[in-house]
Structures are given as structure tokens and as C-alpha cells.
Amino acid sequence: MILPRVCVVATLLLLPGCALFGSDESKNASLSAAIPRGHLLQGDPSEVNSLPARLPWSRRRADAQGDTATILLMARLEANIATRPANDPCIRSLVWEELDESGLMSPENRQRLNQSGFRVGVAGSATPWALQSLAREAAIAGRSTDAQQSIPEMSHSGMMALGPVFSVMQNGKSLLEVQSQLDPQTIPMSRIPDLGALRDRSGLRCVFEVSVKELNDDWALLSVLPQIHAGAATTRLSINGPSNQLPVRQNIVPLYDQQFTVKLHTGEVAVIGRHDSGDWNPGRLFFQPESGTSASERLLMIRLTGVDKVRGQSDASFRVGAYDK
């Protein structure tokens, strides 16, 4: 009985075109379905390269591990505030003669800023002599304080240093204080619509919030928001313990109607000053809050000196709280 069965099986195996065990394609399909793609050890290299990058055995992930590290772009900026007597020709007219004011924004937005007392212009990579003169005087005046004694003569780009250097990453922000500790008794606050409802006017400060909206290899799109900080400074406790304290915080009044954006290429300087107006407005509060013969006027300068690339690095051994002990 065993011999006839063996003959039958052998006959079936030798028959051409028999599909008892399936064709080669069906075999491959069955094997692919039975064995996960991540476990393939041999075959077409494209099969391995097409593996999902999240799998630990993916060849594509291993080959490109050094190239897929997170890279953050940082805008390297310089800023300074020039101060001159009110109505000084250099800060009133000479600086603005060589600045581009029309190409920054639409005529409607520029008119809106001018009505609020703000004036914005951009100097090219070849900084005009009047602006260089104001920047040099501001840098020398700042050397008397310990915080700005390290201002270099030349910036990273080889140009004359405009002022202190700071970096802001994309979607980050920094605060530039133009006026501090203003006396509300000498300022007609009720004539400024944005500040008429401000209750506590002590410790009045004028601040520009500068944030980076877009970054490229050689340009940055900055968003500038004027802010009024006022009121008693309140101390906030940190979450680490009652002894550690976070920086003080005042009431903040953002002037969203006067917010604007400016695009700077490497070496260009954004200049923000006061638009001449006889009435009190936010621009006058920021740049010329005093009146009389001893009054002074200020000018804010911001330069993009370059865009830095910061490459991230993962640390598999990092644990939260491991370095606090």
C-alpha cells in the first residue's frame, strides 16, 4: 500500500504546470505576508532602504542618522539706542535722507505708523555715515556701564559694531527697552488714546518686543511690537522653592495697531524713530517724552549681522532630575 502512494506523489511532482504548491510569484507573496518586512535580511537593497525610519534596524535611518539631526536657525542681531538733543539735525533729518522708508510696507501701513508718531526705515549693508556716527557715539556712551564694556570695535561680519549682540531663534523674541522710569506727572497720559484707561502709571517704561517670524541663510523677517510697561513690579515665586524668585513683571499694554514687520538681509539696519507731530502720541512717548530746552530724542537701531545654525544632539542617557543631585 505504501509503494502506490509514493508513486502517486512522485508523479504529481513531475507533472509540468502543476500548481499544487503555487507558482514563484504566489510563493513570494506568501512569504512576504508571513515574514514582516522589518525582518528581511536578504534581497533587493531597495526593499531595506524603504523601511520606516522609526524601526531600529532600518538601514536608511542608520545611514542618515548624522544628517537628520535637528538644526535650529538663530538670527544674530545687534541693537543700540542713540540719544541726541531734541530737534538735532543729525537725528531729525540727516539720518533719514539715506534710509529706505517706502519699500518696507504698503503706503497705508506707513501712514498708520506715522499718524501714531513712529517712523521706520532700513539702511543697506553700506551703513550711511550719519547712522555710523550715531552708532559710534551710542557705543562709546554705553561703555561707561559694566553691562556694555565688552562691545567690540568690529562685529562678526567685519563691519563696525553697532552695539551689543544678542541672538533670537525662529518664533523667539527679545525685549529692547527705549525709555525707563518715566514720570507720568509730566506726560499728558489722557491725550494718548492707548493709555487713557491705564490705572497704575508708576514705573512707566517703553519697550519694543522684537520677534523672528521667518529665517533663511541670509535674511530674517522681524516683527516689532511696541509695548508700554507700567505698574508696580510684582515678584513671582518659581516652582523650585519659595526662596528662588523669577524676574519681576509689570502690567503690559501691547500696541497692536502700531505693530509692523521688517525684512532684513545680512548687514542691513532697521531704524525706528519719531515721526514729527505736534500732538502727543505713542511715538513721542517712546522717543521724545520730555519737552523744553533740555529735552532729548532717541533712535533705535537693529542690525542683522548673520544667521547661525545650531545642530541638535540627542543624549540617550539623559534623565529628568539626574543632574540636580
C-alpha positions as YAML, in Angstrom:
chain: A
units: angstrom
residues:
- id: 1
  name: MET
  ca: [0.00, 0.00, 0.00]
- id: 2
  name: ILE
  ca: [2.88, 2.37, 0.70]
- id: 3
  name: LEU
  ca: [4.50, 1.90, -2.72]
- id: 4
  name: PRO
  ca: [1.48, 3.06, -4.80]
- id: 5
  name: ARG
  ca: [1.12, 6.20, -2.65]
- id: 6
  name: VAL
  ca: [4.75, 7.12, -3.17]
- id: 7
  name: CYS
  ca: [4.36, 6.68, -6.91]
- id: 8
  name: VAL
  ca: [1.32, 8.94, -6.99]
- id: 9
  name: VAL
  ca: [3.11, 11.72, -5.12]
- id: 10
  name: ALA
  ca: [6.17, 11.46, -7.35]
- id: 11
  name: THR
  ca: [4.01, 11.59, -10.47]
- id: 12
  name: LEU
  ca: [2.28, 14.77, -9.28]
- id: 13
  name: LEU
  ca: [5.58, 16.47, -8.54]
- id: 14
  name: LEU
  ca: [6.95, 15.73, -12.01]
- id: 15
  name: LEU
  ca: [3.91, 16.98, -13.92]
- id: 16
  name: PRO
  ca: [4.72, 20.30, -15.71]
- id: 17
  name: GLY
  ca: [2.45, 23.22, -14.95]
- id: 18
  name: CYS
  ca: [1.24, 21.75, -11.68]
- id: 19
  name: ALA
  ca: [0.10, 24.40, -9.23]
- id: 20
  name: LEU
  ca: [-0.20, 22.19, -6.22]
- id: 21
  name: PHE
  ca: [2.30, 24.24, -4.23]
- id: 22
  name: GLY
  ca: [1.77, 27.52, -6.18]
- id: 23
  name: SER
  ca: [3.93, 29.50, -8.61]
- id: 24
  name: ASP
  ca: [7.01, 31.51, -7.75]
- id: 25
  name: GLU
  ca: [5.01, 34.75, -7.50]
- id: 26
  name: SER
  ca: [2.48, 33.19, -5.19]
- id: 27
  name: LYS
  ca: [5.34, 31.76, -3.13]
- id: 28
  name: ASN
  ca: [6.93, 35.19, -2.76]
- id: 29
  name: ALA
  ca: [3.61, 36.73, -1.88]
- id: 30
  name: SER
  ca: [3.00, 34.09, 0.75]
- id: 31
  name: LEU
  ca: [6.46, 34.56, 2.20]
- id: 32
  name: SER
  ca: [6.09, 38.35, 2.26]
- id: 33
  name: ALA
  ca: [2.81, 38.02, 4.07]
- id: 34
  name: ALA
  ca: [4.23, 35.56, 6.56]
- id: 35
  name: ILE
  ca: [7.52, 37.39, 7.30]
- id: 36
  name: PRO
  ca: [7.40, 41.06, 8.40]
- id: 37
  name: ARG
  ca: [9.29, 43.49, 6.15]
- id: 38
  name: GLY
  ca: [11.46, 44.54, 9.06]
- id: 39
  name: HIS
  ca: [12.84, 41.02, 9.39]
- id: 40
  name: LEU
  ca: [14.09, 40.73, 5.80]
- id: 41
  name: LEU
  ca: [17.80, 40.08, 5.88]
- id: 42
  name: GLN
  ca: [18.45, 39.42, 2.18]
- id: 43
  name: GLY
  ca: [17.06, 40.56, -1.12]
- id: 44
  name: ASP
  ca: [16.85, 43.81, -3.05]
- id: 45
  name: PRO
  ca: [18.62, 46.65, -1.20]
- id: 46
  name: SER
  ca: [15.74, 48.99, -2.13]
- id: 47
  name: GLU
  ca: [13.48, 46.83, -0.02]
- id: 48
  name: VAL
  ca: [15.61, 47.54, 3.04]
- id: 49
  name: ASN
  ca: [16.02, 51.25, 2.26]
- id: 50
  name: SER
  ca: [12.27, 51.68, 2.05]
- id: 51
  name: LEU
  ca: [11.77, 50.55, 5.64]
- id: 52
  name: PRO
  ca: [10.16, 53.04, 8.01]
- id: 53
  name: ALA
  ca: [12.74, 55.25, 9.69]
- id: 54
  name: ARG
  ca: [11.31, 54.58, 13.14]
- id: 55
  name: LEU
  ca: [12.40, 50.93, 13.09]
- id: 56
  name: PRO
  ca: [15.72, 50.41, 14.93]
- id: 57
  name: TRP
  ca: [17.03, 48.03, 12.24]
- id: 58
  name: SER
  ca: [16.29, 50.40, 9.33]
- id: 59
  name: ARG
  ca: [19.38, 50.87, 7.17]
- id: 60
  name: ARG
  ca: [18.13, 54.25, 5.93]
- id: 61
  name: ARG
  ca: [17.91, 55.57, 9.46]
- id: 62
  name: ALA
  ca: [21.37, 54.29, 10.33]
- id: 63
  name: ASP
  ca: [22.96, 55.76, 7.20]
- id: 64
  name: ALA
  ca: [21.36, 59.20, 7.57]
- id: 65
  name: GLN
  ca: [21.47, 59.46, 11.34]
- id: 66
  name: GLY
  ca: [24.11, 62.18, 11.26]
- id: 67
  name: ASP
  ca: [22.30, 64.20, 8.58]
- id: 68
  name: THR
  ca: [18.83, 64.18, 10.12]
- id: 69
  name: ALA
  ca: [19.83, 65.92, 13.36]
- id: 70
  name: THR
  ca: [17.65, 68.89, 14.20]
- id: 71
  name: ILE
  ca: [19.11, 72.20, 13.02]
- id: 72
  name: LEU
  ca: [17.89, 75.46, 14.58]
- id: 73
  name: LEU
  ca: [18.42, 78.81, 12.88]
- id: 74
  name: MET
  ca: [19.38, 81.73, 15.11]
- id: 75
  name: ALA
  ca: [19.26, 85.35, 14.00]
- id: 76
  name: ARG
  ca: [22.35, 87.17, 15.28]
- id: 77
  name: LEU
  ca: [21.36, 90.79, 15.90]
- id: 78
  name: GLU
  ca: [22.97, 93.99, 17.14]
- id: 79
  name: ALA
  ca: [21.00, 96.83, 18.70]
- id: 80
  name: ASN
  ca: [21.69, 100.22, 20.19]
- id: 81
  name: ILE
  ca: [19.88, 103.40, 21.15]
- id: 82
  name: ALA
  ca: [21.26, 106.76, 20.08]
- id: 83
  name: THR
  ca: [20.42, 109.87, 22.11]
- id: 84
  name: ARG
  ca: [20.73, 113.43, 20.86]
- id: 85
  name: PRO
  ca: [19.24, 116.79, 21.88]
- id: 86
  name: ALA
  ca: [15.72, 117.28, 20.61]
- id: 87
  name: ASN
  ca: [15.49, 118.64, 17.07]
- id: 88
  name: ASP
  ca: [19.15, 117.86, 16.41]
- id: 89
  name: PRO
  ca: [19.65, 117.87, 12.61]
- id: 90
  name: CYS
  ca: [21.56, 114.57, 12.60]
- id: 91
  name: ILE
  ca: [18.82, 112.57, 14.27]
- id: 92
  name: ARG
  ca: [15.95, 114.58, 12.80]
- id: 93
  name: SER
  ca: [16.85, 114.73, 9.11]
- id: 94
  name: LEU
  ca: [20.37, 113.63, 8.11]
- id: 95
  name: VAL
  ca: [19.88, 110.00, 9.16]
- id: 96
  name: TRP
  ca: [16.63, 109.63, 7.25]
- id: 97
  name: GLU
  ca: [17.96, 111.04, 3.98]
- id: 98
  name: GLU
  ca: [19.70, 107.75, 3.10]
- id: 99
  name: LEU
  ca: [17.15, 105.29, 4.52]
- id: 100
  name: ASP
  ca: [14.55, 103.35, 2.55]
- id: 101
  name: GLU
  ca: [11.11, 104.09, 4.01]
- id: 102
  name: SER
  ca: [8.85, 103.40, 1.04]
- id: 103
  name: GLY
  ca: [9.87, 99.82, 0.21]
- id: 104
  name: LEU
  ca: [9.19, 98.33, 3.64]
- id: 105
  name: MET
  ca: [5.41, 98.29, 3.75]
- id: 106
  name: SER
  ca: [2.29, 99.48, 2.00]
- id: 107
  name: PRO
  ca: [1.52, 103.22, 1.98]
- id: 108
  name: GLU
  ca: [-1.50, 102.56, 4.23]
- id: 109
  name: ASN
  ca: [0.57, 100.88, 6.91]
- id: 110
  name: ARG
  ca: [3.27, 103.54, 6.73]
- id: 111
  name: GLN
  ca: [0.67, 106.27, 7.08]
- id: 112
  name: ARG
  ca: [-0.85, 104.48, 10.07]
- id: 113
  name: LEU
  ca: [2.54, 104.34, 11.79]
- id: 114
  name: ASN
  ca: [3.29, 107.99, 11.00]
- id: 115
  name: GLN
  ca: [-0.02, 109.07, 12.50]
- id: 116
  name: SER
  ca: [0.94, 107.23, 15.68]
- id: 117
  name: GLY
  ca: [4.28, 109.03, 15.76]
- id: 118
  name: PHE
  ca: [6.52, 106.17, 14.53]
- id: 119
  name: ARG
  ca: [8.96, 106.33, 11.65]
- id: 120
  name: VAL
  ca: [10.69, 103.24, 10.22]
- id: 121
  name: GLY
  ca: [13.48, 102.96, 7.65]
- id: 122
  name: VAL
  ca: [16.15, 100.48, 6.54]
- id: 123
  name: ALA
  ca: [19.79, 101.14, 5.71]
- id: 124
  name: GLY
  ca: [21.60, 98.84, 3.29]
- id: 125
  name: SER
  ca: [24.74, 96.87, 4.05]
- id: 126
  name: ALA
  ca: [26.73, 100.05, 3.36]
- id: 127
  name: THR
  ca: [25.71, 101.92, 6.51]
- id: 128
  name: PRO
  ca: [25.31, 105.71, 5.92]
- id: 129
  name: TRP
  ca: [27.84, 107.93, 7.65]
- id: 130
  name: ALA
  ca: [25.21, 109.71, 9.77]
- id: 131
  name: LEU
  ca: [23.97, 106.41, 11.15]
- id: 132
  name: GLN
  ca: [27.54, 105.26, 11.77]
- id: 133
  name: SER
  ca: [28.21, 108.44, 13.70]
- id: 134
  name: LEU
  ca: [25.18, 107.94, 15.93]
- id: 135
  name: ALA
  ca: [26.04, 104.28, 16.47]
- id: 136
  name: ARG
  ca: [29.64, 105.10, 17.41]
- id: 137
  name: GLU
  ca: [28.53, 107.73, 19.94]
- id: 138
  name: ALA
  ca: [25.95, 105.33, 21.42]
- id: 139
  name: ALA
  ca: [28.57, 102.58, 21.73]
- id: 140
  name: ILE
  ca: [31.04, 104.92, 23.46]
- id: 141
  name: ALA
  ca: [28.35, 106.16, 25.83]
- id: 142
  name: GLY
  ca: [27.42, 102.58, 26.67]
- id: 143
  name: ARG
  ca: [30.99, 101.67, 27.64]
- id: 144
  name: SER
  ca: [30.62, 103.52, 30.92]
- id: 145
  name: THR
  ca: [28.34, 100.77, 32.23]
- id: 146
  name: ASP
  ca: [29.62, 97.33, 33.24]
- id: 147
  name: ALA
  ca: [27.00, 95.59, 31.10]
- id: 148
  name: GLN
  ca: [28.37, 97.01, 27.85]
- id: 149
  name: GLN
  ca: [32.13, 97.26, 28.42]
- id: 150
  name: SER
  ca: [32.74, 94.31, 26.12]
- id: 151
  name: ILE
  ca: [31.33, 95.94, 22.97]
- id: 152
  name: PRO
  ca: [33.82, 95.07, 20.20]
- id: 153
  name: GLU
  ca: [35.14, 97.54, 17.67]
- id: 154
  name: MET
  ca: [34.24, 95.18, 14.82]
- id: 155
  name: SER
  ca: [31.27, 92.85, 14.53]
- id: 156
  name: HIS
  ca: [31.30, 89.23, 13.36]
- id: 157
  name: SER
  ca: [30.74, 90.34, 9.77]
- id: 158
  name: GLY
  ca: [33.75, 92.66, 9.72]
- id: 159
  name: MET
  ca: [31.67, 95.84, 9.95]
- id: 160
  name: MET
  ca: [31.83, 98.40, 12.72]
- id: 161
  name: ALA
  ca: [29.97, 97.06, 15.73]
- id: 162
  name: LEU
  ca: [26.57, 98.69, 16.08]
- id: 163
  name: GLY
  ca: [26.06, 97.69, 19.70]
- id: 164
  name: PRO
  ca: [25.52, 94.72, 21.99]
- id: 165
  name: VAL
  ca: [24.96, 91.37, 20.25]
- id: 166
  name: PHE
  ca: [22.05, 89.05, 21.00]
- id: 167
  name: SER
  ca: [20.56, 86.02, 19.25]
- id: 168
  name: VAL
  ca: [16.91, 85.15, 18.67]
- id: 169
  name: MET
  ca: [15.74, 81.83, 17.24]
- id: 170
  name: GLN
  ca: [12.76, 81.49, 14.91]
- id: 171
  name: ASN
  ca: [9.49, 82.21, 16.74]
- id: 172
  name: GLY
  ca: [11.56, 83.55, 19.64]
- id: 173
  name: LYS
  ca: [11.53, 87.11, 20.94]
- id: 174
  name: SER
  ca: [13.59, 89.67, 22.80]
- id: 175
  name: LEU
  ca: [12.74, 92.93, 24.57]
- id: 176
  name: LEU
  ca: [14.50, 96.24, 23.80]
- id: 177
  name: GLU
  ca: [13.86, 99.00, 26.33]
- id: 178
  name: VAL
  ca: [13.89, 102.52, 24.89]
- id: 179
  name: GLN
  ca: [12.62, 104.56, 27.86]
- id: 180
  name: SER
  ca: [12.53, 103.67, 31.55]
- id: 181
  name: GLN
  ca: [11.13, 105.14, 34.76]
- id: 182
  name: LEU
  ca: [9.19, 107.93, 33.06]
- id: 183
  name: ASP
  ca: [7.38, 110.44, 35.25]
- id: 184
  name: PRO
  ca: [3.65, 110.21, 34.45]
- id: 185
  name: GLN
  ca: [3.11, 113.61, 36.08]
- id: 186
  name: THR
  ca: [4.96, 115.36, 33.25]
- id: 187
  name: ILE
  ca: [3.26, 113.42, 30.45]
- id: 188
  name: PRO
  ca: [-0.35, 114.09, 29.40]
- id: 189
  name: MET
  ca: [-1.36, 110.44, 29.50]
- id: 190
  name: SER
  ca: [-5.01, 111.20, 28.81]
- id: 191
  name: ARG
  ca: [-4.06, 112.61, 25.38]
- id: 192
  name: ILE
  ca: [-2.66, 109.26, 24.30]
- id: 193
  name: PRO
  ca: [-5.67, 107.05, 23.40]
- id: 194
  name: ASP
  ca: [-3.86, 103.76, 24.10]
- id: 195
  name: LEU
  ca: [-3.02, 104.78, 27.67]
- id: 196
  name: GLY
  ca: [-6.10, 106.69, 28.76]
- id: 197
  name: ALA
  ca: [-7.53, 103.70, 30.66]
- id: 198
  name: LEU
  ca: [-4.23, 102.78, 32.35]
- id: 199
  name: ARG
  ca: [-4.79, 102.91, 36.12]
- id: 200
  name: ASP
  ca: [-1.39, 102.41, 37.70]
- id: 201
  name: ARG
  ca: [1.09, 104.58, 35.81]
- id: 202
  name: SER
  ca: [4.06, 104.19, 38.08]
- id: 203
  name: GLY
  ca: [7.32, 102.76, 36.71]
- id: 204
  name: LEU
  ca: [6.35, 103.67, 33.15]
- id: 205
  name: ARG
  ca: [8.63, 102.07, 30.53]
- id: 206
  name: CYS
  ca: [8.61, 101.94, 26.73]
- id: 207
  name: VAL
  ca: [9.70, 98.58, 25.27]
- id: 208
  name: PHE
  ca: [9.90, 97.05, 21.80]
- id: 209
  name: GLU
  ca: [9.24, 93.32, 21.53]
- id: 210
  name: VAL
  ca: [11.30, 92.01, 18.61]
- id: 211
  name: SER
  ca: [10.40, 88.51, 17.42]
- id: 212
  name: VAL
  ca: [11.72, 86.47, 14.49]
- id: 213
  name: LYS
  ca: [8.92, 85.20, 12.23]
- id: 214
  name: GLU
  ca: [10.98, 83.73, 9.37]
- id: 215
  name: LEU
  ca: [14.63, 82.88, 8.87]
- id: 216
  name: ASN
  ca: [16.78, 81.97, 5.91]
- id: 217
  name: ASP
  ca: [20.51, 81.66, 5.35]
- id: 218
  name: ASP
  ca: [20.98, 85.39, 4.77]
- id: 219
  name: TRP
  ca: [17.78, 87.18, 5.81]
- id: 220
  name: ALA
  ca: [15.29, 87.41, 8.67]
- id: 221
  name: LEU
  ca: [11.71, 88.66, 8.93]
- id: 222
  name: LEU
  ca: [11.31, 90.60, 12.18]
- id: 223
  name: SER
  ca: [8.06, 91.53, 13.85]
- id: 224
  name: VAL
  ca: [8.25, 94.64, 16.03]
- id: 225
  name: LEU
  ca: [5.57, 95.27, 18.65]
- id: 226
  name: PRO
  ca: [5.65, 98.45, 20.81]
- id: 227
  name: GLN
  ca: [4.68, 97.83, 24.42]
- id: 228
  name: ILE
  ca: [4.01, 100.01, 27.46]
- id: 229
  name: HIS
  ca: [5.09, 98.51, 30.77]
- id: 230
  name: ALA
  ca: [3.61, 100.17, 33.85]
- id: 231
  name: GLY
  ca: [2.51, 99.47, 37.41]
- id: 232
  name: ALA
  ca: [4.15, 98.11, 40.48]
- id: 233
  name: ALA
  ca: [6.58, 95.28, 39.83]
- id: 234
  name: THR
  ca: [5.29, 92.06, 41.35]
- id: 235
  name: THR
  ca: [7.61, 89.19, 42.23]
- id: 236
  name: ARG
  ca: [6.57, 85.69, 41.19]
- id: 237
  name: LEU
  ca: [7.80, 82.63, 43.02]
- id: 238
  name: SER
  ca: [9.34, 79.83, 41.00]
- id: 239
  name: ILE
  ca: [8.27, 76.21, 41.17]
- id: 240
  name: ASN
  ca: [11.62, 75.10, 42.60]
- id: 241
  name: GLY
  ca: [11.02, 76.54, 46.04]
- id: 242
  name: PRO
  ca: [9.93, 79.64, 47.94]
- id: 243
  name: SER
  ca: [13.47, 81.03, 48.09]
- id: 244
  name: ASN
  ca: [14.02, 81.23, 44.33]
- id: 245
  name: GLN
  ca: [12.23, 84.02, 42.52]
- id: 246
  name: LEU
  ca: [11.51, 84.70, 38.87]
- id: 247
  name: PRO
  ca: [12.07, 88.17, 37.35]
- id: 248
  name: VAL
  ca: [9.57, 90.86, 38.24]
- id: 249
  name: ARG
  ca: [6.67, 91.56, 35.93]
- id: 250
  name: GLN
  ca: [4.64, 94.71, 35.31]
- id: 251
  name: ASN
  ca: [1.37, 95.29, 33.55]
- id: 252
  name: ILE
  ca: [1.92, 95.20, 29.79]
- id: 253
  name: VAL
  ca: [-0.10, 97.21, 27.27]
- id: 254
  name: PRO
  ca: [0.73, 95.97, 23.73]
- id: 255
  name: LEU
  ca: [0.13, 98.49, 20.95]
- id: 256
  name: TYR
  ca: [-1.08, 96.08, 18.27]
- id: 257
  name: ASP
  ca: [-2.21, 98.91, 15.96]
- id: 258
  name: GLN
  ca: [1.43, 100.01, 15.70]
- id: 259
  name: GLN
  ca: [2.90, 96.53, 15.15]
- id: 260
  name: PHE
  ca: [4.88, 96.10, 11.91]
- id: 261
  name: THR
  ca: [7.24, 93.68, 10.18]
- id: 262
  name: VAL
  ca: [10.56, 94.40, 8.51]
- id: 263
  name: LYS
  ca: [12.74, 92.10, 6.39]
- id: 264
  name: LEU
  ca: [16.48, 92.46, 6.90]
- id: 265
  name: HIS
  ca: [19.27, 90.91, 4.86]
- id: 266
  name: THR
  ca: [22.68, 90.34, 6.40]
- id: 267
  name: GLY
  ca: [24.30, 93.68, 7.19]
- id: 268
  name: GLU
  ca: [21.14, 95.77, 6.88]
- id: 269
  name: VAL
  ca: [19.96, 98.03, 9.71]
- id: 270
  name: ALA
  ca: [16.38, 98.78, 10.75]
- id: 271
  name: VAL
  ca: [15.98, 102.28, 12.16]
- id: 272
  name: ILE
  ca: [12.97, 103.23, 14.30]
- id: 273
  name: GLY
  ca: [12.41, 106.80, 15.40]
- id: 274
  name: ARG
  ca: [9.85, 109.54, 15.93]
- id: 275
  name: HIS
  ca: [7.72, 110.99, 13.17]
- id: 276
  name: ASP
  ca: [7.37, 114.74, 13.68]
- id: 277
  name: SER
  ca: [3.97, 115.52, 15.11]
- id: 278
  name: GLY
  ca: [2.70, 118.38, 17.21]
- id: 279
  name: ASP
  ca: [0.31, 116.26, 19.25]
- id: 280
  name: TRP
  ca: [1.08, 113.63, 21.87]
- id: 281
  name: ASN
  ca: [1.09, 110.09, 20.56]
- id: 282
  name: PRO
  ca: [2.83, 106.76, 21.29]
- id: 283
  name: GLY
  ca: [5.78, 107.65, 19.04]
- id: 284
  name: ARG
  ca: [6.55, 110.78, 21.01]
- id: 285
  name: LEU
  ca: [6.23, 108.87, 24.30]
- id: 286
  name: PHE
  ca: [8.78, 106.32, 23.07]
- id: 287
  name: PHE
  ca: [11.37, 108.67, 21.60]
- id: 288
  name: GLN
  ca: [10.82, 112.20, 22.99]
- id: 289
  name: PRO
  ca: [8.76, 112.16, 26.18]
- id: 290
  name: GLU
  ca: [10.32, 115.33, 27.57]
- id: 291
  name: SER
  ca: [9.85, 118.92, 26.43]
- id: 292
  name: GLY
  ca: [11.83, 122.11, 26.82]
- id: 293
  name: THR
  ca: [15.44, 123.04, 26.13]
- id: 294
  name: SER
  ca: [16.82, 120.02, 27.99]
- id: 295
  name: ALA
  ca: [14.69, 117.52, 26.07]
- id: 296
  name: SER
  ca: [16.40, 114.72, 24.17]
- id: 297
  name: GLU
  ca: [15.35, 112.45, 21.32]
- id: 298
  name: ARG
  ca: [16.23, 108.79, 20.83]
- id: 299
  name: LEU
  ca: [16.69, 106.49, 17.87]
- id: 300
  name: LEU
  ca: [16.63, 102.66, 17.89]
- id: 301
  name: MET
  ca: [18.94, 100.74, 15.53]
- id: 302
  name: ILE
  ca: [18.75, 96.97, 14.89]
- id: 303
  name: ARG
  ca: [21.19, 95.21, 12.55]
- id: 304
  name: LEU
  ca: [21.15, 91.62, 11.28]
- id: 305
  name: THR
  ca: [24.78, 90.50, 11.38]
- id: 306
  name: GLY
  ca: [24.16, 86.91, 10.32]
- id: 307
  name: VAL
  ca: [22.20, 83.69, 10.72]
- id: 308
  name: ASP
  ca: [23.75, 80.92, 12.79]
- id: 309
  name: LYS
  ca: [22.96, 77.21, 12.54]
- id: 310
  name: VAL
  ca: [22.78, 75.24, 15.76]
- id: 311
  name: ARG
  ca: [22.82, 71.45, 15.33]
- id: 312
  name: GLY
  ca: [20.92, 69.45, 17.93]
- id: 313
  name: GLN
  ca: [22.36, 66.36, 19.58]
- id: 314
  name: SER
  ca: [20.41, 63.64, 21.36]
- id: 315
  name: ASP
  ca: [21.54, 62.19, 24.68]
- id: 316
  name: ALA
  ca: [20.17, 58.73, 25.37]
- id: 317
  name: SER
  ca: [21.46, 58.83, 28.95]
- id: 318
  name: PHE
  ca: [19.55, 61.99, 29.91]
- id: 319
  name: ARG
  ca: [17.06, 61.65, 32.75]
- id: 320
  name: VAL
  ca: [14.92, 64.41, 34.23]
- id: 321
  name: GLY
  ca: [16.31, 65.49, 37.57]
- id: 322
  name: ALA
  ca: [19.51, 63.43, 37.22]
- id: 323
  name: TYR
  ca: [21.77, 66.48, 37.40]
- id: 324
  name: ASP
  ca: [20.02, 68.20, 40.31]
- id: 325
  name: LYS
  ca: [21.50, 65.80, 42.87]
...
